[in-house]
Amino acid sequence: MTTIPSSQATIRSRNIISSSSLYVAGSEIDETSELPSDNTDNELPLTYLELVNLPRHPTNEAANTILTATEKAIRSMQKCELYNDKVSANIEQPEEEIPLLMETESVYANSYVDLSKVSTIGFDYDYTLVTYTQELLGLIYDMALRRLVEEKEYPREMLESGLRFDPFFSIRGLAVDRENGWICHLSYTHKVASAWEGRHRVSRPNLMAEYSGKRALSPSERKRRLKPLNDLFSMAECCLMADTVQFFLDRDIPFCPRSA
């Protein structure tokens, strides 16, 4: 019997396996010789044997005993997996239809809460108790646009220019810069990764110049300049702000970004 240093155990194991023999617990045995009583290795492909052929310690037999038991446990699990795969391949599983119970009106009681001791009850209403269709965002856009024209004295031509909500323009998580009217997308480090002025993307030189090169705003600056657009309703607001700025730019109408 020949022992090898532990640093060379992995290389030695590969060489032994490639020559159709295994190095187990400090000894070389032929692959066709008798293995442990459960015959786990006999049904495993050589690739599995290579994966679980653990290196052995040259002198510590207690450690080698643990390694041998670990190998047997891993190979046993692999044997079960191979068996299950064969069974699944041979048996055609019928598709089970899961009935969908759709109830439009249901009442669920919570008997563990004593409501007599509760003074205020709040509901997370939007998108929990109530769901909305895509048409809602278009309705918010149209109503807000009409309010700008009729109550805030924005140009009436905005109602006649065909402005409509674009569901592909805005997403949740954007922010509008109150100082310049840009729609900003922040990175996870709170840097302005990209921005849009109206419907046109701001060039990188302008972005670097506006946000002092590093494009990172301090917490106080973010609070003062940026208005977050976090919920689904803000998507209509974001689109309307960009369209309003673009309307003024296209017609050379002077405007204050903070007021727009």
Secondary structure, DSSP 4 states (H G I P E B T S, - for coil): -----GGGHHHHHHHHHHTTEEEETTEEEETTS---TT-TGGGS-HHHHHHT-----SS-HHHHHHHHHHHHHHHHHHHHHHHHHHHHHHSPPPPPP------SS-----TTS-GGG-S-----TBTTTB---THHHHHHHHHHHHHHHHTS---THHHHTT----TTT--TTEEEETTT--EEEE-TTSBEEEEEETTEEPPHHHHHHHTTTT-B--HHHHHHHEEEE-STTHHHHHHHHHHHHHHHHHTT----TTT-
